[in-house]
Amino acid sequence: MNWTEFATLATIHFLAVASPGPDFAVIVRHSMHHGKNIALVTSLGIGLAILVHVAYSLLGVSLIIATTPWLFSTIKYAAGAYLLYLAYGALTAQASGKSAPDDSTETQSTITKRKAFSVGFITNGLNPKATLFFLSIFTLVISPDTPFTIKAFYGGYFAVATTLWFCFLTLLLNIRSVREWLHRCGYWVDKMMGVLLLIVAANVLFFAHV
C-alpha cells in the first residue's frame, strides 16, 4: 500500500467531489423538495455510480471510450440531454405554498426512493467528465506497478467517500434552520440550480473532449 499515492488520490477526489456540479444540484433540489430521506437515497445512487466508472477504468474500457470519438460523443450527448432535462425541471419549478418538508412523515415526497436512487445514479453515471477524471486518475496518478487489488481498494474508497460526502451535505441541508431558509427561498434556489445545470450541460456538450 502506497500511502503517499493514496493521500494524493484522496485529495484530488475530495476537491473534485466537493466542487459544485450536477450531483450537488440534484442533492440540493431533492433535499429542498423531498426531504432528508429521499436525498440520502439519492446520495447512495451517486456513490454507487462511482463503481461503474471505477469498473470500466480497471478493465481499460475508459481508454477505449476516450479513444473512440463516436462512443465518447454518444455518452456526451446523452449526458448533456439528461442534464438539460434536469435543468428544465428546476427552471420551470413553481414556488410552493406548503410548509417546509418534515421527515417525520413518509407522505411528504412526490417521488419514490427508487426514483431518487435512479436520478442520483444516472446523473453521476452518465457524466463524461467523470469518465475523463477516472481515466486520468488510473493512467496518470496511479502507478502502473500498483497491484490490481490496491486499485480496486482505491475505487471502493472513491465510492464510499463520495456517498459520505453527499450524505453529509444532505444532513447539512436538512438542519431545520437551513431547510426553512431553502423553503423560503426555494423559487430562487431552483432557478440557481437550474442555471448551474445549464452551465454544466453546456460545458459537457461543447467543451468535454479527450
Buried (B, 14 or more C-beta within 10 A) or exposed (E): EBEEBBEBBBEBBEEBBEEEBBBBBBBBBBBBBBBBBBBBBBBBBBBBBBBBBBBBBBEEBBBEBBEEEEEBBEBBEBBBEBBBEBBEBBBEBEEBEEEBBEBEEEEBBEBEBEBBBBBBBBBBBBBBBBBBBBBBBBBEBBEEEBEEEBBEBBBEBBBEBBBEBBBEBBBEBBEEEBBEBBBEBBEEBBBBBBBBBBBBBBBBBEEBEE
